[in-house]
Amino acid sequence: MAPVLSRSLASAAVAAVPYTASFSIKNTGKSTRGFPRSAFLPRNGLKNSFSRSGLEWKLERRQSSVVVRCEAAAVAEKEAPQADGETYEYQAEVSRLMDLIVHSLYSHKEVFLRELVSNASDALDKLRFLSVTEPALLGDAGELAIRIKSDPDNGTITITDSGIGMTKEELIDCLGTIAQSGTSRFLKALKENKDLGADNSLIGQFGVGFYSAFLVAEKVVVTTKSPRSDKQYSWEAAADSSSYVIREETDPNNFLSRGTQITLYLREDDKYEYTEPAKILNLVKNYSQFVSFPIYTWKENSRTIEVEEEEEPKEGEEVPEGEKKMTKKTKTEKYWDWELANETKPIWMRSPKEVEKDQYQEFYKKTFNEFLDPLAHTHFTTEGEVEFRSVLYIPGMAPLNNEDVINPKTKNIRLYVKRVFISDDFDGELFPRYLSFVKGVVDSNDLPLNVSREILQESRIVRIMRKRLVRKTFDMIQDLSESENKEDYKKFWENFGKFMKLGCIEDTGNHKRLVPLLRFFSSKSEEEGISLDEYVENMGEKQNAIFYLATDSLKSAKSAPFLERLLQKGIEVLYLIDPIDEVAIQNLQTYKEKKFVDISKEDLELGDEDEVDERETKQEYNLLCDWIKQQLGDKVAKVQVSKRLSSSPCVLVSGKFGWSANMERLMKAQTLGDTTSLEFMRGRRILEINTDHPIVKDLNAACKNEPESTDAKRAVELLYDTALISSGFTPDSPAELGNKIYEMMAMALGGRWGRSEEGDEEVAEDASQDSVVSEVIEASEVRTESDPWSE
């Protein structure tokens, strides 16, 4: 039993042992008959601590028990002291590592040219920096430039730069060591030498960009010449090899004055696509358009030249021997030459004071392939924890495809790192969905990119950038709204007003910036939208709320019965005619301590009611309200006297917490809407009657004098259906409503214009014998003698 008890206590770590009066420690001289005996316990009684089964046990006395605690961890540390281990270095299978870099790191093959051009730009930057203290490094090698030449016949691409070049040791160190960035090491050396400082324009970070060449190449040859060495070396490697070859270049035809030349021998699948000069030019313009050094591409051009040709003699014309008649002709000649690919300069690198408005517009059109001038732009630089430069634009026209409003993934923001294009494929990282229409460029030197430099990693820096970009965008829109040219903001609102309203729903943190930008039509401004600030300024002294009405069109809003009493009192009402308007306003709730109130819902308070008159009117028409409610049943929650009507007999209002008629219409129209929630969210419907209307007074008399009248009941049903339509609701059975209207029309028009019915002809003949009366003949009954239809 001892081992069992020991294991149970060891696993529990703490065990409580009953403490009785008969138990005592040995020194007290008392007996220990009340304590359970076991080989686990010491024979000489319990002490403060004891050892059993290789474990250390300690005792703690409490009010009614003794706690036995195991100190197993301490014993284990004493028995097994930590031994010194051996240190090993990670080993890597080079071919497997290269395969991962080439096929798993980059998502697009075309980025190989971006990486190689960036490396060439770094080499030129290093040379320019070092030449400040060592002018001899420049030599006579010409301008600092990058040249790209494709050879479709041989399936090669050659990228040449006149930069710093590499020695043999640097070839081994930079190209022979994976993830060894020469640029990073160069920057580190500069930072250590504080006298020289650091050049932030260098691009390289990770030391793997060069190997992106194997995305499209089956073999790569690098020829390089450093101004610090008299020898030129060639580095060669195949895509599926784990080794490379370095040899000294001895062919004078391949000698370089300075710099590096990279030749890619393309794969069969990529040979035809990437050797096209037009493809090379497009890749350079897309990714490396704003590199600080000129990039030339080898391109075929054509020109018109004049040539002298022998003119053929005309028929019958004799030409003396030895004489030739020459004539000049124009001919189109094709030739190959270097063409500058990066003509557009990065205007965001300049001071905003130095850039004219026309230059901003030209840059916008070239960068985003637009034909309209932007409505507004902003150019700014942020410093501090995050440093970046940006130029943002508001387009001159909204996207034609409505899906661009819903989809936050747009290509409107182009991200650059040190003037090298990284990506324009964002999913809300830099801008929220409702500002996805904004176009522009963002350039930073220290963005958190992944190794492929294609994905912007989520981090605190990105969140700070997003916050600042959004703030600058709001400032730009606010300046546009306050400009003297009101047509510009009117055009902006027509194109992007829905985006701003979407922001009221999705971005509660920016309500203070969004709300002043909103524009709505109103009962006092039906031709031009007004701001909420203008509405509040026009409010009366006793008005304590912002009234609005949501409908499907401006025409239906102006004729809605809900407006009648408010218009009489001169109270302005906002018209919400876009489907998104009502949801946006409900998310705002208040503005400048004024609540938003829907005038199509119950409990409308206008602030100037006479309580005595209201009480008397309710008492007078209380019986009518109950009688109408009895006739309509569950169609309405209740019937009450209205405060909002002046000319209409009745109106149907919604409950305070349910959907309005406009919202109910929108939810029914949803393609994937949940029909089961319609009845629940529809809320109560309340019929309000106008006690000053003749129809209501007639019904009040019918209720008192003849409550069981069939005509009165039919009038109540028709009154409800009419109120249903005029209030914006949809009748459940339009055909049934039509039949009711036809019946009422028949009752009202019956016999008014001398309508003849069947059997009246005989009565008319008897009456004509007794007296001569004038006979009314319809035009359709008058026929001539030669009428062919008389037979």
DRENDRENLO-814206 format. One line per 4 residues: their letters; for each residue x, y, z of C-alpha. Coordinates in steps of 0.5 Angstrom, whole numbers, plus 500, padded with zeros to 3 digits. Layout:
// residues N
a	X,Y,Z; ...
//
This chain:
// residues 791
mapv	500,500,500; 506,505,501; 508,506,494; 500,507,492
lsrs	500,512,497; 506,515,495; 504,516,488; 497,518,490
lasa	500,524,494; 505,525,489; 500,526,483; 496,531,487
avaa	502,535,490; 498,537,496; 494,532,501; 490,534,507
vpyt	490,529,513; 485,529,518; 488,532,525; 485,529,531
asfs	486,531,538; 489,524,539; 495,526,534; 501,529,537
iknt	509,530,535; 514,525,538; 517,531,543; 510,532,546
gkst	509,525,549; 502,524,547; 500,518,543; 499,518,536
rgfp	493,512,535; 488,517,532; 493,518,526; 493,512,520
rsaf	499,508,520; 503,507,513; 510,505,511; 509,512,508
lprn	509,516,514; 516,516,519; 516,512,525; 518,517,530
glkn	512,521,528; 510,527,523; 515,533,523; 515,539,519
sfsr	519,536,513; 521,529,512; 523,525,506; 520,518,503
sgle	520,515,496; 525,520,494; 521,526,495; 521,532,500
wkle	515,533,504; 513,539,508; 507,539,513; 503,545,514
rrqs	498,546,520; 491,549,519; 485,550,523; 482,542,522
svvv	487,539,518; 495,538,517; 497,539,509; 502,535,506
rcea	506,538,501; 511,535,496; 517,539,494; 518,534,488
aava	521,540,483; 526,542,488; 529,535,489; 529,533,481
ekea	533,540,481; 538,537,486; 538,530,483; 539,532,476
pqad	544,538,475; 544,541,468; 549,539,463; 552,543,458
gety	550,541,451; 553,542,444; 552,547,440; 550,546,432
eyqa	549,550,426; 543,549,422; 544,546,415; 540,547,409
evsr	539,543,402; 541,549,398; 537,546,392; 531,546,396
lmdl	532,553,399; 533,556,392; 527,552,389; 523,555,395
ivhs	526,562,394; 524,562,386; 517,558,387; 514,560,393
lysh	516,567,395; 514,571,389; 506,571,386; 508,574,380
kevf	513,572,375; 514,579,372; 517,582,379; 524,579,377
lrel	525,585,372; 523,590,378; 528,586,383; 534,586,378
vsna	533,594,376; 532,595,384; 539,592,385; 542,596,379
sdal	539,602,382; 543,600,388; 549,599,385; 549,606,382
dklr	547,609,388; 553,606,392; 558,609,386; 555,616,387
flsv	555,616,394; 563,613,394; 565,618,389; 564,623,394
tepa	570,621,397; 573,617,392; 572,621,385; 577,616,381
llgd	571,611,382; 567,614,376; 573,614,371; 571,615,364
agel	565,610,364; 559,615,362; 553,617,365; 550,613,371
airi	544,609,367; 541,602,366; 540,599,360; 535,593,358
ksdp	536,589,352; 532,583,349; 534,578,344; 528,575,341
dngt	532,570,337; 536,568,342; 531,568,348; 535,573,352
itit	535,579,356; 541,583,358; 541,588,364; 547,593,364
dsgi	548,598,369; 554,603,370; 555,602,378; 560,600,383
gmtk	561,593,380; 563,587,384; 570,584,385; 571,576,386
eeli	570,576,393; 564,580,393; 561,576,388; 562,570,392
dclg	560,574,398; 553,577,395; 551,572,390; 554,566,393
tiaq	551,567,400; 543,566,400; 540,572,404; 546,576,404
sgts	544,583,402; 550,587,400; 546,593,400; 544,592,408
rflk	551,591,409; 553,597,406; 548,601,410; 550,598,416
alke	557,600,415; 555,607,413; 551,608,420; 557,606,424
nkdl	561,611,420; 557,617,423; 561,622,419; 558,619,412
gadn	551,618,414; 546,614,411; 543,614,404; 536,612,405
slig	535,611,397; 538,604,397; 532,599,396; 535,592,397
qfgv	533,589,404; 533,582,404; 538,579,399; 534,574,395
gfys	532,579,390; 537,577,385; 535,570,385; 528,572,382
aflv	531,572,376; 530,564,376; 523,565,376; 524,566,368
aekv	531,564,367; 534,557,366; 541,560,366; 544,566,369
vvtt	550,569,367; 553,576,371; 559,579,368; 562,585,373
kspr	567,590,373; 569,594,379; 573,600,379; 577,598,385
sdkq	580,591,381; 583,591,374; 580,584,373; 573,583,370
yswe	569,576,373; 564,572,370; 559,569,375; 554,563,372
aaad	549,559,375; 543,554,372; 536,554,375; 536,547,378
sssy	543,547,380; 546,548,387; 553,550,385; 556,556,381
vire	562,558,377; 566,564,377; 571,565,372; 576,571,370
etdp	573,574,363; 579,574,358; 575,576,352; 576,583,350
nnfl	569,584,346; 566,582,353; 570,587,357; 566,593,361
srgt	569,599,363; 565,599,370; 559,596,372; 555,589,372
qitl	551,586,366; 546,580,367; 544,576,362; 538,571,363
ylre	537,565,358; 529,565,359; 525,558,359; 522,556,353
ddky	515,558,356; 517,565,358; 522,566,352; 516,569,347
eyte	513,573,352; 519,577,356; 523,578,350; 518,583,347
paki	520,590,347; 513,592,349; 513,588,355; 519,590,357
lnlv	517,597,357; 511,596,360; 514,592,366; 519,598,367
knys	514,603,367; 509,600,372; 515,598,377; 521,602,376
qfvs	518,608,373; 520,613,378; 527,610,379; 532,616,380
fpiy	537,613,374; 535,613,367; 533,607,364; 533,605,357
twke	530,600,353; 532,597,346; 526,598,342; 525,598,334
nsrt	523,605,331; 521,608,324; 523,614,321; 522,617,314
ieve	528,618,310; 529,621,303; 533,616,298; 535,617,290
eeee	533,611,286; 533,610,278; 527,612,275; 524,607,270
pkeg	524,610,263; 517,611,260; 514,607,254; 517,609,248
eevp	522,614,251; 529,613,249; 535,614,254; 542,615,252
egek	547,610,254; 551,611,260; 545,616,263; 541,615,269
kmtk	535,619,271; 535,619,278; 529,621,283; 528,623,290
ktkt	523,618,294; 521,618,301; 522,611,305; 520,609,312
ekyw	526,606,315; 526,601,321; 532,602,326; 533,599,333
dwel	536,605,338; 535,606,346; 529,609,348; 528,613,355
anet	523,609,359; 522,613,365; 521,620,363; 515,621,368
kpiw	518,624,375; 516,623,382; 512,629,383; 511,627,391
mrsp	519,628,392; 518,635,390; 516,641,395; 508,642,394
keve	510,649,393; 515,647,386; 509,644,383; 504,647,379
kdqy	497,645,378; 498,643,371; 503,638,373; 499,635,378
qefy	494,634,373; 498,631,368; 501,626,373; 494,624,375
kktf	492,622,367; 499,619,366; 499,615,372; 492,612,372
nefl	490,613,365; 485,618,366; 482,623,361; 478,627,366
dpla	482,632,370; 481,631,378; 476,635,382; 482,636,387
hthf	488,634,390; 493,634,396; 500,633,397; 503,632,403
tteg	509,629,407; 508,626,414; 514,625,419; 515,622,426
evef	514,615,428; 512,614,420; 515,618,415; 512,617,408
rsvl	510,622,402; 503,622,398; 499,625,393; 492,624,393
yipg	487,625,388; 479,626,387; 477,623,381; 473,627,376
mapl	468,621,375; 465,616,379; 467,608,377; 462,606,372
nned	461,599,375; 457,599,382; 461,593,384; 467,598,385
vinp	463,601,391; 462,594,394; 469,591,393; 474,595,397
ktkn	479,591,393; 481,597,388; 488,599,384; 487,606,386
irly	493,607,391; 500,605,388; 505,604,394; 512,605,393
vkrv	518,604,397; 524,608,395; 520,610,389; 520,603,387
fisd	513,600,385; 511,595,390; 503,594,389; 496,596,388
dfdg	492,590,390; 490,592,397; 484,590,401; 482,596,406
elfp	489,596,409; 490,603,407; 483,606,406; 477,604,408
ryls	471,602,403; 468,608,403; 474,612,401; 476,607,396
fvkg	475,612,390; 481,616,392; 487,615,387; 494,617,389
vvds	501,614,390; 504,613,397; 512,612,398; 515,610,404
ndlp	522,608,406; 521,604,412; 514,600,410; 513,593,414
lnvs	514,589,407; 514,581,407; 521,578,404; 517,578,397
reil	516,586,397; 509,585,395; 505,584,401; 504,590,406
qesr	504,586,413; 499,588,418; 502,592,424; 502,598,428
ivri	505,603,423; 500,601,417; 494,603,422; 498,609,423
mrkr	499,610,416; 491,609,414; 489,614,420; 493,619,417
lvrk	491,618,410; 484,618,412; 485,625,415; 488,628,409
tfdm	483,626,405; 477,629,409; 481,635,409; 482,635,402
iqdl	474,634,401; 473,639,406; 477,644,402; 473,642,396
sese	466,644,400; 469,651,402; 471,653,396; 468,659,392
nked	467,654,386; 460,651,389; 460,647,382; 466,643,384
ykkf	463,640,390; 456,639,387; 460,635,382; 463,631,387
wenf	457,630,391; 453,627,385; 459,622,384; 461,620,391
gkfm	455,622,395; 453,615,396; 460,613,399; 460,619,404
klgc	453,616,407; 456,609,407; 462,612,411; 456,614,416
iedt	455,607,417; 461,603,417; 466,609,420; 463,611,427
gnhk	470,614,429; 470,619,423; 462,622,424; 465,629,426
rlvp	469,629,419; 463,626,415; 457,629,417; 459,636,415
llrf	460,634,408; 453,631,407; 448,634,403; 440,633,402
fssk	434,636,399; 429,639,403; 422,642,403; 425,649,403
seee	431,647,398; 428,642,393; 433,644,387; 440,644,391
gisl	442,640,397; 444,643,403; 448,641,409; 446,639,416
deyv	450,646,418; 445,650,414; 439,646,416; 441,647,424
enmg	442,655,422; 435,655,419; 431,652,425; 426,656,429
ekqn	427,657,436; 422,652,439; 424,647,434; 429,642,438
aify	429,636,433; 432,635,425; 426,632,422; 426,628,416
latd	422,623,411; 425,617,407; 422,616,400; 423,613,394
slks	423,620,390; 423,627,391; 416,627,387; 413,623,392
aksa	417,626,398; 414,633,396; 407,630,396; 407,626,402
pfle	401,627,407; 406,627,413; 409,634,411; 402,638,411
rllq	402,640,418; 410,641,418; 410,645,412; 404,650,415
kgie	408,651,421; 414,653,416; 418,647,419; 424,644,414
vlyl	424,637,413; 430,633,410; 428,629,404; 432,622,404
idpi	431,619,397; 437,615,396; 436,608,399; 442,608,403
deva	440,615,406; 435,612,412; 440,607,415; 446,613,415
iqnl	442,618,419; 440,612,424; 447,611,425; 448,618,426
qtyk	442,619,431; 444,626,433; 448,632,430; 449,638,435
ekkf	445,636,440; 439,635,436; 436,629,435; 434,626,428
vdis	426,625,428; 422,621,422; 416,624,421; 413,618,418
kedl	413,615,425; 408,615,431; 409,620,437; 411,626,433
elgd	412,632,437; 412,639,434; 413,643,440; 407,648,440
edev	401,643,441; 395,646,445; 394,640,451; 386,642,452
dere	384,642,445; 387,636,444; 384,633,450; 377,635,448
tkqe	378,633,441; 380,626,443; 374,625,447; 370,627,442
ynll	373,622,437; 374,617,442; 368,612,440; 370,613,432
cdwi	377,611,433; 375,605,437; 370,603,432; 375,604,426
kqql	380,599,430; 374,594,431; 373,594,423; 380,594,421
gdkv	382,588,427; 389,586,427; 391,591,421; 393,596,425
akvq	395,597,432; 391,603,434; 387,609,431; 388,616,434
vskr	387,623,432; 393,626,428; 397,632,429; 401,632,423
lsss	395,632,418; 391,638,415; 388,636,408; 388,629,408
pcvl	383,625,411; 388,620,414; 395,617,414; 398,610,416
vsgk	404,611,421; 410,606,423; 411,604,430; 417,608,434
fgws	422,602,434; 419,598,427; 421,599,420; 418,605,416
anme	415,604,410; 421,606,406; 425,601,410; 420,596,409
rlmk	420,597,401; 427,596,401; 428,590,405; 422,586,401
aqtl	427,588,395; 433,585,397; 435,579,393; 437,575,399
gdtt	433,578,404; 430,574,410; 422,574,409; 421,571,416
slef	424,577,419; 419,582,415; 413,581,420; 417,582,426
mrgr	421,588,424; 415,591,420; 413,593,427; 406,597,429
rile	402,600,424; 398,606,427; 392,609,423; 392,617,424
intd	385,621,422; 384,628,421; 378,630,425; 377,637,420
hpiv	376,632,414; 369,631,411; 370,624,410; 372,623,418
kdln	366,627,420; 361,623,416; 364,617,419; 364,620,426
aack	356,621,424; 355,614,421; 359,611,428; 354,614,432
nepe	348,613,428; 348,607,424; 355,603,426; 352,597,423
stda	352,600,416; 355,596,410; 357,602,406; 360,605,412
krav	364,599,413; 366,599,406; 368,606,406; 373,605,412
elly	376,599,409; 377,603,403; 380,609,407; 385,604,410
dtal	387,602,403; 388,609,401; 392,611,407; 396,605,406
issg	398,607,399; 399,614,400; 403,613,406; 408,609,402
ftpd	406,602,404; 405,596,399; 398,593,399; 398,586,400
spae	392,585,395; 392,590,389; 387,587,385; 382,587,391
lgnk	384,594,392; 382,595,385; 375,592,386; 374,596,392
iyem	375,602,388; 371,600,382; 365,599,387; 365,606,390
mama	366,609,383; 360,605,381; 356,608,387; 358,615,386
lggr	357,615,378; 351,611,377; 346,614,373; 349,621,373
wgrs	349,622,365; 343,618,363; 346,611,363; 341,606,359
eegd	340,599,362; 337,593,359; 329,594,359; 329,601,359
eeva	328,601,351; 321,599,352; 319,604,357; 322,609,353
edas	317,607,347; 311,607,351; 313,614,354; 314,616,347
qdsv	307,615,345; 304,619,350; 309,625,350; 314,628,345
vsev	320,628,348; 327,630,345; 331,623,343; 339,623,345
ieas	342,619,339; 350,617,341; 355,618,335; 356,611,334
evrt	349,610,332; 348,615,327; 349,612,320; 349,614,313
esdp	344,611,308; 351,608,304; 354,605,311; 356,598,309
wse	356,596,316; 348,597,316; 347,591,314
//
